[in-house]
């Protein structure tokens, strides 16, 4: 079974290339329903073009068939007129000639193709009537009459056996179609002996009844299953509505809750795809209702995450500005610190010890600040790098001051 639109298109192309367009309507209808049940917009124009080609070719075939059926009707009506004349003009002297002509007319009749459905029953009934009247009314040689009856009995017996074998065919749709062909053949065969007609027909009819009942049961079950599918699909739509209603009415959700709901919707979509067809008259409307609820959910979700990204951008921008302000303040403090140290160094003596103590305190404070920024912000890398460089500078300066103090004490 095709699972993508492109696979369906290829299957339809193959049908148009290899099959008679007059005999693939059910397959094309199935492919059409399957195509539009797949959630995608790809290849729709190509698929519609193939459907248009199919309809055009089917219309052309139908026109040709209609013309052929009309011609066939004229030919069969001409045969019926001659058969009627043979029945009404039957005489003992013309039995052999009439019998041969009747056989010729029967052979000609079988060679002629079908007529329109509305005329089939009418002309078939007339054909059977004239055949039976001819064999009942014309006083023919008993041996010839019995020979025809025997041949017809053999043919109709074979049809009975064929109909009985069809009961074992598990494909009931195919069996029903083949049974109809057997009925068409039965109608084309002449009569059997009067005493056998009813029993032979009852045998054929009994075999037909078994298949017809199976055929009806098959479609009853198919319709039951389709109705069950419709109810299952409606239940999924109701669940989607229950998810959507609070959302469109403004119920606030966070990102995690949205993802949980998305998983639930995707589960419902997967379940939908496993369900078969609903009744044909509901297939389109139920799919449109389902599609609308899915679209409504994902549109609402998209709107939420667009707003979420905008709010996040605003927060990040404010945090960036905050860090920039902190960096500027820290730079100003650094400048003031350098100026103070220069004044202390220039003052010399005991002020070096004060400067040493002050540098030690600043190093400790800077190291604590690094811990603060590392713990509080993942975007403060630049400030941390600047502070590390500052600590290294302070330690280098501290080492110089300590060296000066050592020289004074040892000098």
SVG drawing of the C-alpha trace seen along z (x, -y; Angstrom):
<svg xmlns="http://www.w3.org/2000/svg" viewBox="-47 -61 119 100">
<polyline fill="none" stroke="black" stroke-width="0.4" points="0.0,0.0 1.4,-3.4 2.4,-5.6 3.4,-8.8 1.7,-11.0 4.4,-10.4 3.9,-6.6 0.2,-7.1 0.9,-9.2 3.2,-6.5 0.5,-3.9 -2.1,-6.0 0.4,-6.5 0.8,-2.7 -2.9,-2.2 -3.3,-4.7 -0.5,-3.0 -1.5,0.6 -5.2,0.8 -8.5,0.1 -9.7,-3.2 -13.3,-1.9 -12.5,0.7 -10.4,-1.1 -12.9,-3.5 -12.9,-1.9 -9.1,-1.8 -8.9,-5.5 -11.4,-6.5 -9.5,-4.6 -6.2,-6.3 -7.9,-9.7 -9.2,-9.2 -5.8,-7.8 -4.0,-10.8 -6.0,-13.5 -5.7,-11.6 -2.0,-12.1 -0.9,-15.3 1.1,-17.1 0.7,-19.6 3.4,-18.1 2.5,-16.9 -1.2,-18.0 -1.0,-19.7 0.5,-16.6 -2.1,-14.3 -4.9,-16.6 -3.5,-16.6 -3.5,-12.7 -7.1,-12.7 -8.0,-15.1 -6.3,-12.8 -8.2,-9.8 -11.5,-11.6 -10.9,-12.7 -9.9,-9.3 -12.8,-7.7 -15.2,-10.1 -13.7,-9.2 -14.0,-5.5 -17.6,-6.0 -18.5,-7.9 -17.0,-5.1 -18.8,-2.5 -22.1,-4.4 -21.8,-4.5 -20.9,-0.8 -23.8,0.1 -26.2,-1.8 -24.9,0.0 -25.1,3.4 -28.7,2.6 -29.7,2.0 -28.0,5.3 -29.7,7.3 -33.1,5.7 -32.7,6.8 -32.0,10.3 -35.0,10.2 -37.2,9.1 -36.0,12.1 -36.4,14.5 -40.0,13.3 -40.7,13.8 -39.3,17.4 -41.5,18.1 -44.6,16.6 -44.0,18.2 -42.9,21.7 -44.3,24.5 -43.6,28.2 -42.1,27.9 -39.6,25.3 -38.4,26.9 -34.9,27.7 -34.3,24.4 -35.8,22.5 -33.7,24.5 -30.5,23.7 -31.3,20.1 -32.3,19.9 -28.9,21.4 -27.2,18.8 -29.1,16.0 -28.0,17.4 -24.4,17.4 -24.6,13.9 -26.2,12.7 -23.3,14.1 -20.8,12.3 -22.4,8.9 -21.1,6.9 -23.2,5.5 -25.9,2.9 -26.7,0.1 -27.7,1.3 -31.3,-0.1 -31.9,2.0 -30.0,5.2 -32.9,6.8 -35.5,6.0 -33.7,7.5 -32.4,10.4 -35.9,11.3 -37.2,11.0 -34.3,13.2 -35.0,15.9 -38.7,15.7 -38.3,16.2 -35.8,19.0 -38.2,20.9 -41.2,20.1 -39.3,21.4 -38.4,24.7 -41.8,25.1 -43.8,24.2 -41.8,25.5 -42.4,29.1 -38.8,30.3 -37.2,33.6 -37.1,35.1 -33.5,36.1 -32.4,32.7 -34.5,31.1 -33.0,33.5 -29.5,32.8 -29.9,29.1 -31.5,29.7 -28.6,32.1 -26.0,29.6 -27.7,26.8 -28.0,29.1 -24.3,29.8 -23.5,26.1 -25.9,25.0 -24.7,27.9 -21.1,26.6 -22.4,23.2 -24.0,24.7 -20.8,26.4 -18.8,23.2 -21.3,21.2 -20.9,23.8 -17.1,23.6 -17.3,19.9 -18.6,20.4 -15.1,21.4 -13.6,18.1 -12.5,16.1 -12.5,12.9 -16.2,12.3 -16.1,9.2 -14.3,11.1 -16.7,14.1 -19.7,11.8 -18.4,10.3 -17.6,13.8 -21.1,14.9 -22.6,12.1 -20.6,13.3 -22.0,16.8 -25.5,15.3 -24.8,13.5 -23.6,16.8 -26.7,18.6 -29.0,16.1 -27.2,16.7 -27.7,20.5 -30.8,22.0 -33.4,24.0 -33.2,27.5 -35.9,30.1 -39.0,28.7 -39.0,31.3 -35.4,30.3 -35.7,26.5 -37.0,25.8 -34.7,28.1 -31.6,26.9 -32.5,23.3 -33.1,24.0 -29.7,25.5 -28.1,22.5 -30.1,20.1 -29.2,21.9 -25.5,21.5 -26.1,17.9 -28.0,17.2 -25.1,18.5 -22.7,16.1 -25.1,13.2 -25.6,13.6 -21.9,13.7 -21.6,10.6 -24.2,8.8 -22.7,9.9 -19.3,8.7 -20.6,5.2 -22.7,5.2 -19.4,5.8 -17.6,3.3 -20.2,0.7 -20.2,1.6 -16.4,1.2 -16.6,-2.1 -19.1,-3.4 -16.8,-2.2 -13.9,-4.1 -16.1,-7.2 -16.8,-7.0 -13.1,-6.4 -12.1,-9.4 -14.8,-11.6 -13.5,-10.6 -10.0,-11.8 -11.4,-15.1 -13.2,-15.5 -9.9,-14.9 -8.2,-17.5 -11.0,-20.0 -10.6,-19.3 -6.9,-20.1 -7.5,-23.2 -10.4,-24.9 -8.4,-26.0 -5.5,-27.2 -7.5,-29.4 -9.3,-30.8 -6.0,-32.0 -4.9,-29.3 -1.2,-30.0 1.3,-27.2 5.1,-26.9 7.4,-25.4 7.4,-22.0 3.6,-21.8 3.5,-22.7 5.9,-19.9 3.8,-17.4 0.6,-18.5 2.5,-18.3 3.4,-14.7 -0.3,-13.9 -1.4,-15.5 1.2,-13.5 0.0,-10.3 -3.6,-11.2 -2.3,-11.8 -0.5,-8.5 -3.7,-6.8 -5.7,-8.6 -3.4,-7.3 -4.0,-3.7 -7.8,-4.0 -9.3,-2.9 -11.9,-4.7 -15.1,-6.1 -18.4,-5.9 -17.8,-7.6 -20.2,-10.4 -18.4,-11.4 -14.8,-10.9 -14.1,-14.4 -16.0,-16.3 -14.5,-14.2 -11.0,-14.8 -11.5,-18.5 -12.7,-18.7 -9.6,-16.7 -7.3,-18.9 -8.8,-22.1 -8.2,-21.0 -4.6,-20.0 -4.0,-23.3 -5.5,-25.2 -3.3,-23.5 0.0,-24.1 -0.9,-27.7 -1.5,-28.5 1.7,-26.7 3.7,-28.7 2.2,-32.0 3.3,-31.0 6.9,-30.3 7.2,-33.4 6.2,-35.5 8.5,-33.4 11.5,-34.1 10.7,-37.8 10.6,-37.9 13.8,-36.0 15.5,-38.4 14.4,-41.3 15.7,-39.6 19.0,-38.8 19.4,-42.4 18.7,-43.8 21.2,-41.4 23.8,-42.4 23.3,-46.0 23.6,-45.3 26.9,-43.5 28.2,-46.3 27.3,-48.8 29.1,-46.6 32.1,-46.4 32.2,-50.2 31.9,-50.7 34.6,-48.2 36.9,-49.9 36.3,-53.3 37.1,-51.7 40.3,-50.3 41.4,-53.7 40.8,-55.2 42.7,-52.4 45.7,-52.9 45.7,-56.6 45.6,-55.9 48.4,-53.3 50.6,-55.8 50.0,-58.4 50.9,-55.9 54.0,-54.7 55.2,-58.2 54.7,-58.9 57.0,-55.9 57.9,-54.4 55.0,-53.2 52.6,-54.0 54.0,-51.0 52.7,-48.7 49.3,-50.3 49.4,-49.9 50.4,-46.2 47.5,-45.6 45.1,-47.4 46.3,-45.3 45.8,-42.1 42.3,-43.2 41.5,-44.1 42.9,-40.7 40.6,-38.9 37.6,-41.0 38.3,-40.4 38.6,-36.6 35.3,-36.6 33.7,-38.6 34.9,-36.0 33.1,-33.3 30.0,-35.4 29.9,-36.0 30.8,-32.4 27.9,-31.1 25.3,-33.8 25.8,-34.3 26.7,-32.1 27.2,-35.1 29.7,-37.0 32.8,-35.5 34.3,-38.8 33.9,-40.3 35.5,-37.2 38.4,-37.4 38.9,-41.1 38.9,-40.4 41.4,-37.6 43.8,-39.9 43.2,-42.5 44.1,-40.0 47.3,-39.1 48.1,-42.8 47.4,-43.3 49.5,-40.3 52.4,-41.6 52.1,-45.0 51.9,-43.5 55.2,-41.5 56.9,-44.8 55.8,-46.6 56.8,-43.6 60.2,-43.7 60.6,-47.4 59.6,-46.8 62.2,-44.0 64.9,-46.2 64.1,-49.0 64.1,-46.6 67.4,-45.0 69.1,-48.1"/>
</svg>
